[in-house]
């Protein structure tokens, strides 16, 4: 729901200006007839827009209609060879209200970048509405990150992952039946919001024992996988931010940085909880040094590389920085809803926002 943005044309221009500013938002992916896939930046793209006038629609039907419209948008998909890989629909509702549907492929944006883009669009709209026509400065270049990637020590990464995965073969079963083969997956989601008391208790436990909340949730997930699979050696995927601290302006760079890499947990009944959680945290800190590792290579750096995939479940701790404060007169977004998918049969998203932790399980 978009508040304080009454001018449709200005909003469309603000989105186009931000798309022009960030090279990653103007990219397509080409691979046909090439030795390796390329991410190609187009000099100019026109952001696809629809503006729908639903101002005379019955109020009782609007929620259902908006949900159906969003569902239809998800079914459309994208042609990766055609930039830009995002589009927008602005719906004008009764009472001069506005609803925005933004659809994009994850290959050009991660959650951190999504926050940055939204903030810049709202700021640009406010500037245009006040008559400010100054061209936007150049954005930090995503290609700097690509160049950084190509300089990393992949030999050291291979040694690390071979040590972490030594002796592990197969995949940790979910213990709830076989993963369906063939056909398009159909995903559903279950959301659970912890109570305020549960949230405070988890935060206090982590703080008192010098653990991150992410480590505590990873430990819980590992124990649950062990219980369901009946195995004491479990592997799941954990999503990392992928933003190297030594890359200038990386926090303001728009593009795809996240990476999902394996976490291996050995579980024995005689272990004490706190040292075991600390060992998980130590592993994660070391993994952070090699978070540039391509998962396709990591899968090959194990004893039985033909046994694929490495994991069937992932844990995503969505710890984005809060968006910057917007100035007076800037439009605001309220009642934001997200719909995202991965290719894994089971994904657990942890939303650690105050005052309560929310868990979202997305499953096939």
C-alpha positions in Angstrom: 0.0 0.0 0.0 1.5 3.3 -1.2 0.8 6.4 0.8 1.4 10.1 -0.1 2.2 9.4 -3.8 -0.8 10.8 -5.8 1.0 11.4 -9.1 1.1 8.2 -11.2 3.4 9.7 -13.9 5.9 10.9 -11.3 6.0 7.5 -9.6 6.6 5.8 -12.9 9.4 8.3 -13.7 11.0 7.7 -10.2 11.1 4.0 -10.8 12.6 4.5 -14.3 15.3 6.8 -12.9 16.4 4.3 -10.3 16.4 1.5 -12.9 18.6 3.7 -15.1 20.9 4.4 -12.2 21.7 0.7 -11.3 23.4 -1.5 -13.9 22.2 -4.7 -12.3 18.6 -3.6 -12.9 19.3 -3.4 -16.6 20.8 -6.8 -17.1 19.9 -9.9 -19.1 21.5 -13.3 -19.1 22.8 -14.9 -22.3 24.1 -18.4 -22.7 22.9 -19.8 -26.0 25.9 -20.6 -28.2 28.3 -19.2 -25.7 31.1 -21.0 -23.8 29.9 -19.6 -20.5 26.8 -17.6 -19.5 27.1 -13.9 -19.5 25.3 -11.2 -17.5 24.9 -8.4 -20.0 24.1 -4.8 -19.0 21.8 -3.0 -21.4 22.5 0.7 -22.0 18.8 1.5 -21.9 15.7 -0.4 -20.8 12.1 0.6 -20.4 10.6 -0.6 -17.2 7.3 -2.4 -17.9 4.4 -0.7 -16.2 0.6 -1.2 -15.9 -1.7 1.3 -14.2 -5.1 0.0 -13.3 -8.1 2.1 -12.2 -10.1 0.1 -9.6 -11.4 3.2 -7.9 -15.0 2.2 -8.6 -14.6 -1.5 -7.5 -16.6 -2.8 -4.5 -14.5 -2.6 -1.4 -15.5 -6.1 -0.3 -13.9 -7.6 -3.4 -10.6 -5.7 -3.4 -8.5 -8.0 -1.2 -9.4 -11.0 -3.2 -8.9 -9.2 -6.5 -5.5 -8.0 -5.5 -4.4 -11.5 -4.4 -5.6 -12.9 -7.7 -3.7 -10.2 -9.6 -0.5 -11.0 -7.7 -1.0 -14.7 -8.3 -1.4 -14.1 -12.1 1.8 -12.0 -12.0 3.8 -14.8 -10.5 2.6 -17.2 -13.2 3.9 -15.0 -16.0 7.6 -15.6 -15.1 10.5 -14.0 -17.0 12.6 -14.5 -20.1 16.1 -14.2 -18.7 17.5 -13.0 -22.1 15.1 -9.9 -22.0 16.0 -7.0 -19.7 14.7 -5.7 -17.4 13.9 -8.7 -15.2 11.3 -6.8 -13.2 7.9 -5.1 -13.8 5.3 -3.1 -11.8 1.6 -2.7 -11.6 0.1 0.3 -9.9 -3.6 -0.1 -8.9 -5.6 3.0 -8.0 -8.2 2.1 -5.3 -11.2 3.8 -3.9 -10.5 6.8 -1.6 -7.4 7.9 -3.5 -5.5 4.9 -2.2 -2.8 3.1 -4.2 -1.5 -0.5 -4.2 1.8 -1.5 -5.9 2.9 -4.9 -7.1 6.6 -5.2 -7.8 7.7 -8.5 -9.5 11.4 -9.2 -10.1 13.6 -12.2 -10.7 15.9 -13.0 -7.7 18.8 -13.3 -10.1 19.2 -9.4 -10.3 18.3 -8.5 -6.7 18.6 -9.8 -3.2 16.6 -8.7 -0.1 19.2 -6.2 1.0 19.2 -4.6 -2.5 15.4 -4.6 -2.5 15.4 -2.3 0.5 17.9 0.0 -1.1 15.8 0.3 -4.4 12.6 1.0 -2.5 14.2 3.7 -0.5 15.8 5.4 -3.5 12.5 5.3 -5.5 10.6 7.0 -2.7 13.3 9.6 -2.2 13.4 10.2 -6.0 9.6 10.6 -6.1 9.7 13.2 -3.3 12.5 15.1 -5.1 10.6 15.1 -8.4 7.4 16.2 -6.7 9.3 19.2 -5.2 10.6 20.2 -8.6 14.1 18.8 -8.2 15.4 17.7 -11.6 19.0 17.2 -10.8 20.4 14.0 -12.5 21.2 11.2 -10.1 24.8 10.5 -9.3 26.3 7.2 -10.6 25.6 4.2 -8.4 28.3 1.9 -6.9 29.0 -0.6 -9.7 28.0 -4.2 -9.4 30.9 -5.1 -11.8 33.3 -4.1 -9.0 31.9 -7.1 -7.0 32.3 -9.4 -10.0 35.9 -8.3 -10.3 36.4 -8.9 -6.6 35.0 -12.4 -7.0 37.4 -13.3 -9.7 40.4 -12.4 -7.5 39.5 -14.8 -4.7 41.5 -17.8 -3.6 39.5 -20.7 -4.9 42.2 -23.2 -4.1 42.0 -22.3 -0.4 38.2 -22.5 -0.6 38.5 -26.0 -2.1 40.7 -27.1 0.8 38.2 -25.7 3.3 35.2 -27.4 1.9 36.9 -30.7 1.4 37.7 -30.7 5.1 34.2 -29.7 6.2 32.5 -32.3 3.9 35.0 -35.1 4.4 33.1 -38.4 5.0 29.7 -37.0 4.2 27.8 -38.6 1.3 24.2 -38.5 0.1 21.7 -35.9 1.3 20.0 -35.6 4.7 16.5 -36.9 4.1 13.6 -34.8 5.4 11.9 -38.0 6.8 8.5 -37.0 5.4 8.4 -39.0 2.2 10.2 -38.7 -1.1 10.8 -35.5 -2.8 8.5 -35.5 -5.9 10.2 -36.0 -9.2 9.1 -34.4 -12.4 6.5 -31.7 -13.1 6.4 -28.2 -11.8 6.6 -27.9 -8.0 3.6 -26.3 -6.2 4.7 -24.4 -3.1 2.8 -23.5 0.0 3.8 -21.6 3.1 3.2 -21.7 6.9 3.9 -18.7 9.1 4.5 -18.9 12.9 5.1 -15.8 15.0 6.8 -16.5 18.3 5.4 -14.9 21.4 7.0 -11.9 22.9 8.2 -14.0 25.8 9.7 -16.6 23.5 11.5 -14.0 21.4 12.9 -12.2 24.5 14.0 -15.6 25.9 15.8 -16.6 22.8 17.5 -13.2 22.5 18.6 -13.3 26.1 19.9 -16.9 25.8 22.0 -16.0 22.7 23.3 -12.8 24.3 24.3 -14.5 27.7 26.2 -17.2 25.9 27.9 -15.0 23.2 26.0 -16.6 20.4 24.2 -15.0 17.5 20.5 -15.6 17.2 21.3 -17.1 13.8 23.5 -19.7 15.4 20.7 -20.6 17.9 18.2 -21.0 15.1 20.6 -23.1 13.0 21.2 -25.4 16.0 17.4 -25.9 16.4 17.1 -26.6 12.7 20.0 -29.1 12.8 18.4 -30.9 15.8 15.0 -31.1 14.1 16.6 -32.5 10.9 18.4 -35.1 13.0 15.2 -36.1 14.7 13.2 -36.4 11.4 16.0 -38.1 9.4 17.2 -40.4 12.1 20.8 -39.4 11.3 23.5 -37.9 13.5 25.4 -36.2 10.7 23.2 -33.7 8.9 23.8 -31.0 6.3 21.5 -28.1 5.4 22.0 -24.9 3.4 22.4 -21.5 5.0 22.0 -18.3 3.1 24.8 -15.7 3.6 24.7 -12.0 2.7 27.8 -12.5 0.4 28.8 -8.8 0.8 32.5 -8.5 1.3 33.3 -6.0 4.0 36.5 -4.8 2.2 34.6 -3.8 -1.0 34.0 0.0 -1.0 30.3 1.0 -0.9 29.2 -2.6 -0.9 26.3 -1.8 1.4 24.8 0.6 -1.2 25.4 -1.6 -4.2 22.4 -3.1 -5.9 22.6 -6.7 -7.3 22.6 -10.3 -6.2 25.2 -11.0 -3.5 23.6 -13.8 -1.4 25.0 -17.3 -1.5 23.6 -20.5 0.0 26.3 -22.9 1.3 26.3 -26.1 3.4 26.3 -26.2 7.2 27.3 -29.6 8.6 26.3 -30.6 12.1 27.4 -33.7 14.0 24.9 -34.5 16.7 25.5 -37.0 19.6 23.3 -37.5 22.6 26.2 -37.1 25.1 27.1 -33.6 23.8 26.5 -30.6 25.9 24.4 -27.9 24.2 26.5 -24.8 24.6 29.9 -26.2 23.3 28.0 -27.7 20.4 26.3 -24.4 19.5 29.7 -22.7 19.8 31.2 -25.1 17.3 28.4 -24.3 14.9 29.1 -20.6 15.3 32.8 -21.2 14.8 32.1 -23.1 11.6 29.9 -20.3 10.3 32.6 -17.7 11.1 35.1 -19.7 9.1 32.6 -20.3 6.2 32.2 -16.5 6.0 35.8 -16.3 4.8 34.8 -18.5 1.8 31.3 -17.3 1.2 32.3 -16.5 -2.4 32.4 -20.3 -3.1 30.1 -21.3 -5.9 27.7 -24.0 -4.7 28.1 -26.0 -7.9 31.9 -26.2 -7.2 31.4 -27.0 -3.5 29.1 -29.9 -4.5 32.1 -31.3 -6.5 34.5 -30.8 -3.6 33.3 -33.8 -1.6 34.1 -37.5 -1.5 31.2 -38.5 -3.8 30.6 -35.5 -6.0 28.1 -37.4 -8.2 25.8 -37.7 -5.3 23.7 -34.5 -5.8 22.4 -32.3 -4.3 24.1 -31.6 -1.0 21.0 -30.6 0.9 17.2 -30.4 0.5 16.4 -27.8 3.1 17.8 -24.3 3.6 17.6 -21.8 6.5 17.5 -18.1 5.6 18.1 -15.6 8.4 16.8 -12.3 6.9 18.8 -9.8 8.9 18.7 -6.8 6.6 19.8 -3.4 7.8 16.9 -1.1 8.5 16.0 1.3 5.7 17.3 4.8 6.1 14.9 7.4 7.4 13.1 9.1 4.6 12.6 12.9 4.6 9.3 14.8 5.2 6.9 14.5 2.3 8.4 11.3 1.1 5.8 8.6 0.2 5.7 5.5 2.5 5.0 1.8 2.0 2.7 0.1 4.5 1.3 -3.5 4.8 4.2 -4.9 2.8 3.7 -8.5 1.8 6.4 -10.7 0.2 6.1 -13.8 -1.9 9.4 -15.6 -2.7 10.4 -19.1 -3.9 13.5 -21.2 -4.0 14.2 -24.4 -5.8 14.5 -26.4 -2.6 11.8 -28.7 -1.2 11.9 -26.9 2.1 13.1 -23.4 3.1 12.8 -21.9 6.6 12.9 -18.1 6.6 13.7 -16.4 10.0 12.5 -12.8 10.2 14.1 -11.5 13.4 12.4 -8.2 13.5 11.3 -6.6 16.8 9.3 -7.2 18.8 8.7 -10.9 17.7 10.6 -13.4 15.7 8.6 -14.8 12.8 9.3 -18.2 11.1 8.1 -18.8 7.6 8.4 -22.3 6.1 8.0 -22.5 2.3 7.6 -26.1 1.1 6.9 -28.2 -1.9 
